[in-house]
Amino acid sequence: MNKKLEIDKIIKNFAKNKSLPYLTALTKIKKDRKGYFQAKDIKQQKKSLSTDRFQQYLKDLAEYDTD
């Protein structure tokens, strides 16, 4: 039973590491960690906020962004 769990873990890890979306996300994070997570947050906020509030959110980001 223990061997089966170990083999399943190896297969899942191999499949994850060969996944194109996983690899592109990983390289983007390595290049620009802050920018990647900020872009991800902006996408999420765009879906959840109204247009006016989203524009205000972008203005606030631009004001407080030091980089």
Helices and strands as residue ranges (DSSP letters): H 2-17, H 20-31, H 33-48, H 51-64
